[in-house]
């Protein structure tokens, strides 16, 4: 029969292994950070058939953050910042990124122009997380996506430059007072099939970069800038412990 001391050592060893295993399989955290000097109202839209996270939207004061558990099953969707919002209770009307006048978007997307973080979690046999930044729908605030403690190739992807300062005049979204609030895409500004990559232009062969998407690409080479664009960085990031979406960064 094993001595009490040996049994204690075995129990301690097994407990340590259990703690290590639990740490290895800790759930991923999603963190939304507002580094802007003004409040934002993040919106979250899940792709069809996926869970709506945090009701689809919430308030985030300047220089603050909100963390919440990521789904433990496959999930994909987009996260964006709403700005210049006014309202009370569940009603909210935003100058950029509005989702039907609601605080919680509850599955609705944001009105363009908005900078988007695109996230795809728990796909593939080795628990991959893929992510990216898109200005296909235009730009309203700088944004980065930062993984922590992932395995493999896990770069920070970003469009940090404030494009409202350099946006071509024909793409500018202005407030009634004349301030530039956001930068529209060529599609949003002109609504043509060619710029929107639709109908006869809806294929990698016919959907091409335009002078407007090239403006975004010069400023934000890591971002998707039109429907069939390819970003400058690729990644294969497995099981990050945390994925941060950071506005004004």
Secondary structure by P-SEA (a helix, b strand, c coil): cccaaaaaaaaaaaaaaaaaaaaaacbbbbbbbccccbbbbbbbbbccccccccccccccccccbbbbbcccccccbbbbbbccccccccbbbbcccccccccccccccccccbbbbbbbccccccccccccccccccccbbbbbbbcccccbbbbbbcccccccccccccccccccccccbbbccccccccccccccccccccccccccaaaaaaaaaccccccccccccccccccccccbbbbcccc
